[in-house]
Amino acid sequence: MQRRRQRLRPRLRQILCNRLRQLIGCTVTESRRVSVRGFLLLIAGSLHLCISMPVLASPGNGDVAEFIVNFVRYTAWSPDSTRRAINICYAHGGALAASAMVMGQPVMIKGYPVAWRPVGLPAQLPGCDVVWLNADVRPAPREWLNAVTDKPVLTISNYADFTADGGIVGAYRVGNDWHFEVNLEALQRARINIAAAALRLSQKPKPMAVGETR
């Protein structure tokens, strides 16, 4: 019986080690002599950390950045031999959390790396392929849009009536999900193509109550 337990312990350690990697994504040295009880305590402590401190456990889960990147995947610009990256610029008035624009790892789209650049003035927009204007941005979106009129820049914002002001993509939330509407006239003026699969998902937001934000 004792020999059988000795044979089972390495196998159990291996199973727990693999399970621990799946749960918390850590690297565990399998050759290290760790008791089964120690593994169980480590797993329990890690699970408690993930449950009680979700922000620290996932520091790169920027939902705004993910929405922008997913939309850019369906967007095409005219061929440009000088392109070295897809430059995504973003502007806000202080209400946009820094973590909202953080991706967990570098992103490649259609063979180009995505480069993120904060901007504070419309005059800083040259060189941007995509512009996110947060709802609290100053000056108002119209001044930013005037700086990229008829240029191949994908403009996205969660500012109310953004598409009515000439923006291309108006983003808004329904619960925890992002939805959007597309201004086709602005899209044509910018000479940008958005895949039909994405355009079919475009829908106008429901009227908002007074004081409600997107």
C-alpha positions as CSV (number, residue, x, y, z in Angstrom):
1,M,0.0,0.0,0.0
2,Q,2.8,2.4,0.9
3,R,4.5,1.8,-2.5
4,R,1.3,2.4,-4.3
5,R,0.9,5.7,-2.5
6,Q,4.4,6.7,-3.5
7,R,3.7,5.8,-7.1
8,L,0.4,7.9,-7.1
9,R,1.9,11.0,-5.6
10,P,4.0,12.0,-8.6
11,R,1.0,11.5,-10.9
12,L,-1.2,13.5,-8.6
13,R,1.4,16.3,-8.4
14,Q,1.5,16.3,-12.2
15,I,-2.3,16.6,-12.5
16,L,-2.5,19.4,-9.9
17,C,0.4,21.2,-11.6
18,N,-1.4,21.2,-14.9
19,R,-4.6,22.3,-13.3
20,L,-2.9,25.1,-11.5
21,R,-1.5,26.4,-14.8
22,Q,-5.0,26.4,-16.3
23,L,-6.4,28.3,-13.3
24,I,-3.9,31.1,-12.8
25,G,-1.6,30.9,-15.7
26,C,1.5,30.5,-13.6
27,T,4.7,28.6,-14.4
28,V,5.3,25.8,-11.9
29,T,8.5,23.8,-11.7
30,E,7.4,20.2,-11.7
31,S,10.6,18.8,-10.3
32,R,10.3,20.8,-7.1
33,R,9.3,18.7,-4.1
34,V,5.9,20.0,-3.1
35,S,3.4,18.1,-1.1
36,V,-0.1,17.5,-2.4
37,R,-1.5,19.4,0.6
38,G,0.8,22.4,-0.4
39,F,-0.6,22.3,-4.0
40,L,-4.2,22.4,-2.7
41,L,-3.4,25.3,-0.4
42,L,-1.8,27.2,-3.3
43,I,-4.8,26.6,-5.6
44,A,-7.2,27.7,-2.9
45,G,-5.2,30.9,-2.2
46,S,-4.9,31.6,-5.9
47,L,-8.7,31.2,-6.5
48,H,-9.4,33.5,-3.5
49,L,-7.0,36.1,-5.1
50,C,-8.8,35.9,-8.5
51,I,-12.2,36.2,-7.0
52,S,-11.6,39.0,-4.5
53,M,-9.2,41.1,-6.7
54,P,-10.4,40.7,-10.3
55,V,-8.9,43.9,-11.5
56,L,-5.4,42.9,-10.3
57,A,-5.8,39.5,-11.7
58,S,-6.6,40.8,-15.2
59,P,-4.8,44.2,-15.7
60,G,-5.0,44.1,-19.5
61,N,-8.7,43.6,-20.1
62,G,-9.5,47.1,-21.5
63,D,-13.0,46.8,-22.9
64,V,-12.8,50.0,-24.9
65,A,-9.6,48.9,-26.5
66,E,-11.1,45.5,-27.3
67,F,-14.1,47.1,-28.9
68,I,-11.9,49.3,-31.1
69,V,-9.6,46.5,-32.1
70,N,-12.5,44.2,-33.0
71,F,-14.0,46.9,-35.2
72,V,-10.7,47.7,-36.9
73,R,-10.5,44.0,-37.9
74,Y,-13.5,44.6,-40.2
75,T,-12.1,47.8,-41.6
76,A,-10.0,48.2,-44.8
77,W,-8.0,51.2,-46.0
78,S,-6.7,51.8,-49.5
79,P,-3.3,50.2,-50.1
80,D,-0.4,52.3,-48.7
81,S,3.2,51.2,-49.3
82,T,4.4,53.5,-46.6
83,R,2.2,52.0,-43.9
84,R,4.2,50.4,-41.0
85,A,1.4,50.1,-38.4
86,I,-2.2,50.8,-37.7
87,N,-2.2,53.9,-35.5
88,I,-5.1,54.2,-33.0
89,C,-5.3,57.6,-31.3
90,Y,-7.6,58.4,-28.4
91,A,-8.7,61.5,-26.6
92,H,-10.7,62.1,-23.4
93,G,-11.3,64.6,-20.8
94,G,-10.2,62.6,-17.8
95,A,-13.1,60.2,-17.3
96,L,-11.6,57.4,-19.4
97,A,-9.8,54.9,-17.1
98,A,-6.2,54.1,-18.2
99,S,-7.0,50.4,-18.0
100,A,-9.8,50.7,-20.6
101,M,-7.2,51.3,-23.3
102,V,-4.8,48.5,-22.3
103,M,-4.6,45.2,-24.2
104,G,-3.1,42.2,-22.5
105,Q,-0.6,41.6,-25.4
106,P,0.5,43.3,-28.6
107,V,-2.0,43.1,-31.4
108,M,-1.5,42.5,-35.1
109,I,-4.2,43.2,-37.7
110,K,-3.8,42.3,-41.3
111,G,0.0,42.0,-40.8
112,Y,0.4,45.4,-39.2
113,P,1.1,46.0,-35.5
114,V,-1.4,48.2,-33.6
115,A,0.1,51.3,-32.1
116,W,-1.7,53.3,-29.4
117,R,-1.3,57.1,-29.1
118,P,-3.0,59.5,-26.7
119,V,-3.8,62.9,-28.2
120,G,-4.9,66.1,-26.5
121,L,-5.6,68.4,-29.4
122,P,-7.2,68.1,-32.9
123,A,-3.9,69.3,-34.3
124,Q,-2.3,66.1,-33.2
125,L,-4.4,63.9,-35.4
126,P,-2.3,63.7,-38.5
127,G,-0.9,60.2,-38.8
128,C,-3.9,58.6,-37.0
129,D,-5.7,55.8,-38.8
130,V,-8.4,55.4,-36.1
131,V,-9.5,58.0,-33.5
132,W,-11.5,57.2,-30.4
133,L,-13.2,60.3,-28.9
134,N,-14.5,59.6,-25.4
135,A,-17.8,61.1,-24.4
136,D,-16.1,63.6,-22.1
137,V,-13.6,64.8,-24.7
138,R,-12.8,68.5,-25.0
139,P,-13.1,70.4,-27.3
140,A,-16.4,68.9,-28.6
141,P,-16.2,66.1,-31.2
142,R,-17.1,68.5,-34.1
143,E,-13.8,70.2,-33.8
144,W,-12.0,66.9,-33.9
145,L,-14.0,65.8,-36.9
146,N,-13.2,69.0,-38.7
147,A,-9.5,68.1,-38.4
148,V,-10.0,64.8,-40.3
149,T,-12.7,65.8,-42.8
150,D,-12.4,63.7,-46.0
151,K,-9.3,62.0,-44.7
152,P,-9.1,58.1,-44.4
153,V,-9.6,58.1,-40.6
154,L,-12.0,55.8,-38.8
155,T,-13.7,58.0,-36.2
156,I,-15.4,56.2,-33.2
157,S,-17.0,57.7,-30.2
158,N,-19.5,57.0,-27.4
159,Y,-20.5,60.7,-27.5
160,A,-24.3,61.1,-28.0
161,D,-25.3,62.0,-31.5
162,F,-21.7,61.4,-32.7
163,T,-22.8,60.1,-36.1
164,A,-25.3,63.0,-36.5
165,D,-22.3,65.3,-36.1
166,G,-20.4,63.6,-38.9
167,G,-18.6,60.8,-37.1
168,I,-18.4,57.3,-38.6
169,V,-19.1,55.0,-35.7
170,G,-21.3,55.8,-32.8
171,A,-20.7,53.4,-29.9
172,Y,-23.1,52.8,-27.0
173,R,-23.7,50.2,-24.3
174,V,-26.6,47.9,-23.7
175,G,-25.8,46.4,-20.3
176,N,-22.2,45.2,-20.5
177,D,-22.2,44.8,-24.3
178,W,-21.1,47.4,-26.9
179,H,-23.4,48.2,-29.8
180,F,-22.9,50.7,-32.6
181,E,-24.4,52.6,-35.5
182,V,-22.5,53.6,-38.7
183,N,-22.9,56.8,-40.7
184,L,-22.5,55.5,-44.2
185,E,-22.1,59.0,-45.8
186,A,-19.2,59.8,-43.5
187,L,-17.7,56.4,-44.2
188,Q,-17.8,57.1,-48.0
189,R,-16.3,60.5,-47.5
190,A,-13.4,58.9,-45.6
191,R,-12.9,56.4,-48.4
192,I,-12.8,53.5,-45.9
193,N,-14.5,50.1,-46.3
194,I,-16.2,48.3,-43.4
195,A,-17.1,44.6,-44.0
196,A,-20.8,43.9,-44.8
197,A,-20.9,41.5,-41.8
198,A,-20.2,44.4,-39.5
199,L,-22.5,46.8,-41.2
200,R,-25.4,44.4,-40.8
201,L,-24.9,44.7,-37.0
202,S,-25.3,48.5,-37.1
203,Q,-28.4,49.8,-35.3
204,K,-29.5,53.1,-33.9
205,P,-29.6,53.4,-30.1
206,K,-32.9,53.8,-28.4
207,P,-33.7,57.3,-27.3
208,M,-32.1,58.1,-24.0
209,A,-33.7,59.6,-20.9
210,V,-32.7,63.1,-19.8
211,G,-29.3,63.0,-18.1
212,E,-28.6,59.4,-19.3
213,T,-25.2,58.7,-20.8
214,R,-24.1,56.0,-23.2
